[in-house]
Amino acid sequence: MIVAVDTGGTKTLIAGYSKRGRIGHQIKFPTPSTPEAYIQVLTQELEAHFGHEQVDAIVVAMPGIVKDGVAIWCNNLRWSNFDVKTALSGVLGSAPLFIENDANLAGLAETKQLRKIPSLSLYVTISTGIGSGIITDGTIHHALRHSEIGRTLVEYDGQVREWETFASGKAIYTIYGKYARDIKSARVWRMIADRISRGFLATIPVLQPDVIIVGGSIGTYFERYGNQLQKLLDEHLPAHIPTPQIIAAKHPEEAVIYGCYYYAVDYLSR
């Protein structure tokens, strides 16, 4: 069995997978406000539901930069230098434990589900903030696994700003006074597409991905702005830089938990 943990800003999801990828028991609980409380609750849930199972690997997704099992900074939770791996060491006996950034895992899952694995795919989650996973040949890119695409500096409205400050789900709600699900105006979605395009225009020439996958809460409504976004990139990218295919995530809200599974499978197959 593979145990996957998706740590979110508001809720945490635990799921058990068979080695063939069949998802089994799932547990949800509100993400506690402190690392100490999080470890206490997570440990209790893992031991209660999986303590008597044969667990082959545990993968824990964290919503922030992760280096050597340490969550350096989780912006929405305001957690810093949280040594997750040490805190959870031995939680389910000798099962290997992996800690990884949530967007990297989501990108891994969405790439693995493509008909053909591209040389380089860029997964971008647009939710409260903007995160990214850079996947090369179906593997999380080691050198770029700490990238924070939402922090890309872009000139917008006469100011140099971080991309996510004007194009994230949080920014869209602040600007338009509505959640994405409630925005019906084609005009507003054209403006949102323009905001989203600015970060892509800055990063596509650098990475030159074969495909861009958009997930998160804004990715759920891709059909409302996807064509306009593709058109803007076609218009503004240099002629010698090919516009990558831009698609919606297959599981925009569940990609992370699937990514935990694929990560473990890759490890176990070595």
C-alpha positions as CSV (number, residue, x, y, z in Angstrom):
1,M,0.0,0.0,0.0
2,I,1.1,3.6,-0.7
3,V,-0.1,6.3,1.7
4,A,-0.5,9.8,0.2
5,V,-0.9,13.0,2.2
6,D,-2.0,16.3,0.6
7,T,-1.4,19.1,3.1
8,G,-3.5,22.1,2.0
9,G,-3.8,25.6,3.4
10,T,-7.3,24.8,4.8
11,K,-7.6,21.0,4.8
12,T,-5.4,17.9,4.7
13,L,-6.4,14.8,2.7
14,I,-4.9,11.3,3.4
15,A,-5.5,8.5,0.9
16,G,-4.4,4.9,0.6
17,Y,-3.5,3.4,-2.8
18,S,-3.0,-0.1,-3.9
19,K,0.2,-0.7,-6.0
20,R,-2.1,-0.8,-9.0
21,G,-3.3,2.7,-8.4
22,R,-6.7,2.0,-6.9
23,I,-7.6,4.6,-4.4
24,G,-9.0,3.3,-1.1
25,H,-9.7,4.8,2.2
26,Q,-9.6,8.6,2.4
27,I,-9.5,10.9,5.5
28,K,-9.9,14.6,5.6
29,F,-9.3,17.0,8.4
30,P,-8.9,20.8,8.8
31,T,-5.2,21.7,8.6
32,P,-4.1,22.8,12.1
33,S,-2.6,26.2,12.4
34,T,0.7,25.1,13.9
35,P,3.3,22.5,12.7
36,E,3.1,20.9,16.2
37,A,-0.6,20.4,16.0
38,Y,-0.4,19.2,12.4
39,I,2.1,16.5,13.3
40,Q,0.0,15.4,16.3
41,V,-3.2,15.1,14.3
42,L,-1.6,13.6,11.2
43,T,0.3,11.0,13.3
44,Q,-2.9,10.0,15.0
45,E,-4.8,9.6,11.7
46,L,-2.0,7.6,10.0
47,E,-1.6,5.2,12.9
48,A,-5.3,4.7,13.4
49,H,-6.1,4.0,9.7
50,F,-2.9,2.5,8.4
51,G,-1.0,1.2,11.4
52,H,-1.9,-2.4,10.8
53,E,-1.4,-2.3,7.0
54,Q,1.7,-3.2,5.0
55,V,2.8,0.2,3.9
56,D,5.4,0.4,1.2
57,A,5.9,4.2,1.0
58,I,4.5,7.4,2.4
59,V,4.5,10.6,0.4
60,V,3.6,13.9,2.1
61,A,2.9,17.0,-0.1
62,M,3.6,20.4,1.5
63,P,2.3,23.8,0.1
64,G,5.7,25.4,-0.1
65,I,9.4,25.1,-0.8
66,V,10.8,21.7,0.4
67,K,14.5,21.0,0.8
68,D,15.8,17.7,2.3
69,G,12.5,17.0,4.0
70,V,12.2,20.5,5.5
71,A,9.4,22.9,4.5
72,I,11.4,26.1,4.2
73,W,8.4,28.3,3.8
74,C,4.7,27.6,3.4
75,N,3.2,31.0,2.5
76,N,-0.5,30.4,3.2
77,L,0.1,28.5,6.4
78,R,2.9,30.9,7.5
79,W,5.1,27.9,8.5
80,S,8.9,28.2,8.1
81,N,11.8,25.8,8.6
82,F,9.5,22.9,9.5
83,D,11.4,19.6,9.5
84,V,8.5,17.4,8.4
85,K,10.6,14.4,7.7
86,T,12.2,14.3,11.2
87,A,8.9,14.9,12.9
88,L,7.2,12.0,11.0
89,S,10.1,9.6,11.1
90,G,9.0,6.1,11.9
91,V,5.3,7.0,11.9
92,L,4.4,3.8,10.1
93,G,7.4,1.6,11.0
94,S,10.1,1.3,8.4
95,A,8.1,2.6,5.4
96,P,10.2,5.1,3.4
97,L,9.0,8.6,3.9
98,F,9.2,11.4,1.2
99,I,8.3,15.1,1.5
100,E,7.8,17.1,-1.6
101,N,6.3,20.3,-2.9
102,D,2.6,20.0,-3.8
103,A,2.8,21.7,-7.2
104,N,5.7,19.4,-8.2
105,L,3.6,16.4,-7.3
106,A,0.5,17.7,-9.1
107,G,2.6,18.4,-12.2
108,L,4.0,14.8,-12.1
109,A,0.5,13.4,-11.9
110,E,-0.9,15.5,-14.7
111,T,2.1,14.7,-17.0
112,K,1.9,11.0,-16.3
113,Q,-1.7,11.0,-17.5
114,L,-0.9,12.6,-20.9
115,R,-1.1,10.3,-23.9
116,K,2.6,11.0,-24.7
117,I,5.1,12.1,-22.1
118,P,6.7,15.4,-23.3
119,S,10.3,16.4,-22.9
120,L,9.3,19.3,-20.7
121,S,5.9,20.1,-19.3
122,L,5.0,23.0,-17.1
123,Y,2.2,22.6,-14.6
124,V,0.9,25.8,-13.1
125,T,-1.7,25.8,-10.3
126,I,-3.6,29.1,-10.0
127,S,-5.5,29.1,-6.7
128,T,-4.9,31.3,-3.6
129,G,-1.4,31.8,-5.1
130,I,0.4,30.6,-8.2
131,G,2.7,27.5,-8.0
132,S,4.5,25.4,-10.5
133,G,5.9,22.0,-11.3
134,I,8.5,21.6,-14.0
135,I,8.5,18.0,-15.3
136,T,11.2,16.7,-17.7
137,D,10.7,13.3,-19.3
138,G,8.1,12.4,-16.7
139,T,10.2,13.3,-13.7
140,I,10.3,16.3,-11.4
141,H,13.2,18.4,-12.6
142,H,15.8,18.2,-9.9
143,A,17.5,21.5,-10.5
144,L,14.2,23.5,-10.9
145,R,12.1,21.7,-8.2
146,H,12.4,24.8,-5.9
147,S,11.2,27.3,-8.6
148,E,8.4,29.7,-7.5
149,I,6.8,30.8,-10.7
150,G,4.2,32.9,-8.9
151,R,7.1,35.2,-7.8
152,T,8.1,35.9,-11.4
153,L,8.5,39.7,-11.6
154,V,6.4,41.3,-14.3
155,E,5.6,44.9,-15.2
156,Y,1.9,45.3,-14.9
157,D,-0.1,48.6,-14.6
158,G,3.1,50.5,-14.6
159,Q,4.7,48.6,-11.7
160,V,7.1,45.7,-11.4
161,R,5.1,43.1,-9.4
162,E,5.0,39.4,-8.6
163,W,2.8,37.6,-11.0
164,E,0.6,36.1,-8.3
165,T,-0.2,39.5,-6.8
166,F,-2.4,40.3,-9.8
167,A,-3.3,37.0,-11.4
168,S,-3.9,34.5,-8.6
169,G,-7.4,33.3,-7.5
170,K,-7.0,35.5,-4.4
171,A,-6.1,38.5,-6.6
172,I,-9.1,37.9,-8.9
173,Y,-11.5,37.8,-6.0
174,T,-10.1,41.0,-4.6
175,I,-10.2,42.8,-8.0
176,Y,-13.6,41.6,-9.3
177,G,-15.4,40.8,-6.0
178,K,-16.3,37.3,-7.1
179,Y,-15.0,33.8,-7.0
180,A,-14.1,32.3,-10.4
181,R,-17.2,30.0,-10.2
182,D,-19.4,33.1,-10.1
183,I,-17.8,35.1,-12.9
184,K,-20.0,34.7,-16.0
185,S,-18.9,37.8,-18.0
186,A,-16.9,37.1,-21.1
187,R,-15.4,40.5,-20.8
188,V,-14.1,39.9,-17.3
189,W,-12.7,36.5,-18.4
190,R,-10.8,38.2,-21.2
191,M,-9.2,40.5,-18.7
192,I,-8.3,37.6,-16.5
193,A,-6.8,35.8,-19.5
194,D,-4.6,38.9,-20.0
195,R,-3.4,38.9,-16.4
196,I,-2.6,35.2,-16.6
197,S,-0.8,35.6,-19.9
198,R,1.7,38.1,-18.5
199,G,3.5,35.5,-16.3
200,F,3.5,33.0,-19.1
201,L,5.0,35.5,-21.6
202,A,7.9,36.0,-19.1
203,T,8.5,32.3,-18.4
204,I,7.9,30.5,-21.8
205,P,11.0,31.9,-23.5
206,V,13.1,30.7,-20.6
207,L,11.7,27.2,-20.2
208,Q,10.2,26.6,-23.7
209,P,7.8,23.8,-22.5
210,D,6.1,21.5,-24.9
211,V,2.9,21.8,-23.0
212,I,1.5,23.9,-20.2
213,I,-1.1,22.4,-17.8
214,V,-3.3,24.7,-15.8
215,G,-4.7,23.5,-12.6
216,G,-6.0,24.8,-9.3
217,S,-9.3,26.5,-8.7
218,I,-8.8,28.8,-11.7
219,G,-7.9,25.8,-13.8
220,T,-11.3,24.3,-13.1
221,Y,-12.8,27.1,-15.3
222,F,-10.2,26.9,-18.1
223,E,-12.9,26.6,-20.8
224,R,-14.0,30.2,-20.0
225,Y,-10.6,31.8,-20.8
226,G,-8.4,29.1,-22.4
227,N,-8.9,30.1,-26.0
228,Q,-8.3,33.8,-25.3
229,L,-5.1,32.9,-23.3
230,Q,-3.8,30.8,-26.2
231,K,-4.5,33.7,-28.6
232,L,-2.7,36.3,-26.4
233,L,0.4,34.1,-26.3
234,D,0.3,33.5,-30.0
235,E,0.2,37.3,-30.6
236,H,2.9,38.3,-28.2
237,L,5.6,35.6,-28.1
238,P,8.6,36.2,-30.4
239,A,8.2,34.4,-33.8
240,H,11.0,32.0,-33.1
241,I,9.5,30.9,-29.7
242,P,6.8,28.3,-30.3
243,T,3.6,28.7,-28.4
244,P,3.2,25.6,-26.3
245,Q,-0.1,23.7,-26.1
246,I,-2.1,24.9,-23.1
247,I,-4.5,22.5,-21.6
248,A,-6.6,22.2,-18.4
249,A,-5.6,19.7,-15.7
250,K,-7.6,16.5,-15.7
251,H,-7.9,16.6,-12.0
252,P,-7.4,20.3,-11.1
253,E,-8.4,19.9,-7.4
254,E,-7.0,16.3,-6.9
255,A,-3.8,16.2,-8.8
256,V,-1.6,16.5,-5.7
257,I,-2.9,13.3,-4.1
258,Y,-2.4,11.4,-7.4
259,G,1.1,12.9,-7.7
260,C,2.0,11.4,-4.3
261,Y,1.0,7.9,-5.7
262,Y,3.1,8.3,-8.9
263,Y,6.1,9.6,-6.9
264,A,6.0,6.5,-4.7
265,V,5.6,4.2,-7.7
266,D,8.6,5.7,-9.4
267,Y,10.6,5.1,-6.2
268,L,9.4,1.5,-5.7
269,S,10.1,0.6,-9.4
270,R,13.8,1.5,-9.2
